[in-house]
Every structure is written in structure tokens, then in C-alpha cells.
Amino acid sequence: MIWGGKSPEDVVFIDKEHGFRLNQDIIADNTCLPIRLDLKIDSIVFDPPWMVSPPPWWLDKDRANGTRGDYFGEYDHKRSIVPYLFKAQKEFKRYTKRLCMKWGDDEIPLYRILGMFVKDGWSIVHQIDYKANKNSGGKSKTQNWWVVLDRILVNVHNQE
Ligand SMILES: C[S@@+](CC[C@H](N)C(=O)[O-])C[C@H]1O[C@@H](n2cnc3c(N)ncnc32)[C@H](O)[C@@H]1O
């Protein structure tokens, strides 16, 4: 959905679930990517689950055979989403210096999770808010965000 139905060239689409309208290139878990570490990945666009109780009409719209678990990866509690974000960003740091994350404030406000990224070595480059009415048929009042984070490079010599 994020690419409007067609991935641009040079984008590798990863998700751990099946049944997308746009088939992913790799079916994998973001917290343990089956990708060689020597590959240069310019940036990672991260569209994680941000809601534990999505409205039913989302499922019909976004998945061919949507079930509740399908859309948000079976995270049934806020406490399970946050550890997932933490593990995923740790994995992403091994691959890229730039992370572009989409977030919706519905159940967990952005400010509650950003500190975790900053503490773990990312700096916030952009934080752009937008209303979700375009991509959800005008039904959502969710405050959505795009956050661009850069990995802070640690200078080993300065640490000695
Ligand atoms: C908000 S949806 C985004 C879907 C997609 N970007 C789109 O636009 O249709 C969150 C997605 O994260 C996926 N997901 C959840 N946990 C995951 C994990 N550990 N590894 C990979 N994908 C995961 C879910 O399957 C779900 O499709």
C-alpha cells in the first residue's frame, strides 16, 4: 500500500505475513533479516504495526483474506509492539544509516516510542505529521507521522 500498489525498482519489500495484494520480495521477520550484511542498503522504510485493535474495515480493504492478525502481525497488546520496535531497529542498524518510519498515534503516541530510538543510537532528522484521510478513505482521524532517523556513527578514537 505504501508504494501505491507497485514497488519502485531497487526497493525490496519484506513482511512476515502472506496475502498482500502486492507480493513481498522476501517473507521474513524484521528482527532477524536473512540478508547479507555486506550489502549496502541506502535506507529502510519501516511501516510497523501501531495499533492493537484495528477497525474491521481496514482488514477487508488491505488484505485479500484479512483477519485481525493479518494486518498488524498478531500484536494483541501495546506491550508486545514496543519490544518488536526495539528489536527491529537494532537489526536495521546493522544494515543502514537511515530509517524512515511511519507511525500512527492512535494507541501509542509517537513521543512514547521515539526516546527508545534516540537512546539506542538514532538521531531524528525529520518528523512530519499528516492526517491519514487520504490512505484510509477518509474514515480515520489518526494522527500519522513520518519520522526520518539517522544512525549516529560512533567515533571509536573518541571513546578511547
Ligand atoms: C501497518 S502494517 C504495514 C503493511 C504494509 N506496509 C502496507 O502498506 O500494506 C504492519 C505490517 O508489519 C508486519 N509485521 C509485523 N511484525 C513483523 C515482523 N516481525 N517482521 C516483518 N513484518 C512484520 C505485519 O505483517 C503487517 O503487514
The ligand as a Tripos MOL2 file, in Angstrom:
@<TRIPOS>MOLECULE
LIG
   27    29     1     0     0
SMALL
NO_CHARGES

@<TRIPOS>ATOM
      1 C1          0.9430   -1.3140    9.4250 C.3       1 LIG1
      2 S1          1.1530   -2.8470    8.5500 S.3       1 LIG1
      3 C2          2.0500   -2.3070    7.1150 C.3       1 LIG1
      4 C3          1.8360   -3.1260    5.8990 C.3       1 LIG1
      5 C4          2.4170   -2.5970    4.5840 C.3       1 LIG1
      6 N1          3.5000   -1.6660    4.7510 N.3       1 LIG1
      7 C5          1.3390   -1.9720    3.7250 C.2       1 LIG1
      8 O1          1.4180   -0.7810    3.4650 O.co2     1 LIG1
      9 O2          0.4080   -2.6990    3.3470 O.co2     1 LIG1
     10 C6          2.3620   -3.6100    9.5580 C.3       1 LIG1
     11 C7          2.9570   -4.8670    8.9470 C.3       1 LIG1
     12 O3          4.0350   -5.3120    9.7630 O.3       1 LIG1
     13 C8          4.1380   -6.7000    9.5690 C.3       1 LIG1
     14 N2          4.9710   -7.2730   10.6330 N.ar      1 LIG1
     15 C9          4.6610   -7.3810   11.9250 C.ar      1 LIG1
     16 N3          5.6650   -7.9580   12.6080 N.ar      1 LIG1
     17 C10         6.6460   -8.2230   11.7060 C.ar      1 LIG1
     18 C11         7.9400   -8.8110   11.7930 C.ar      1 LIG1
     19 N4          8.4280   -9.2550   12.9630 N.pl3     1 LIG1
     20 N5          8.6680   -8.9190   10.6700 N.ar      1 LIG1
     21 C12         8.1840   -8.4920    9.4850 C.ar      1 LIG1
     22 N6          6.9670   -7.9120    9.3340 N.ar      1 LIG1
     23 C13         6.2010   -7.7790   10.4320 C.ar      1 LIG1
     24 C14         2.6990   -7.1790    9.6030 C.3       1 LIG1
     25 O4          2.5760   -8.4290    8.9770 O.3       1 LIG1
     26 C15         1.9900   -6.0560    8.8490 C.3       1 LIG1
     27 O5          1.8150   -6.3800    7.4990 O.3       1 LIG1
@<TRIPOS>BOND
     1     1     2 1
     2     2     3 1
     3     2    10 1
     4     3     4 1
     5     4     5 1
     6     5     6 1
     7     5     7 1
     8     7     8 2
     9     7     9 1
    10    10    11 1
    11    11    12 1
    12    11    26 1
    13    12    13 1
    14    13    14 1
    15    13    24 1
    16    14    15 ar
    17    14    23 ar
    18    15    16 ar
    19    16    17 ar
    20    17    18 ar
    21    17    23 ar
    22    18    19 1
    23    18    20 ar
    24    20    21 ar
    25    21    22 ar
    26    22    23 ar
    27    24    25 1
    28    24    26 1
    29    26    27 1
@<TRIPOS>SUBSTRUCTURE
     1 LIG1         1 GROUP 0 **** ****
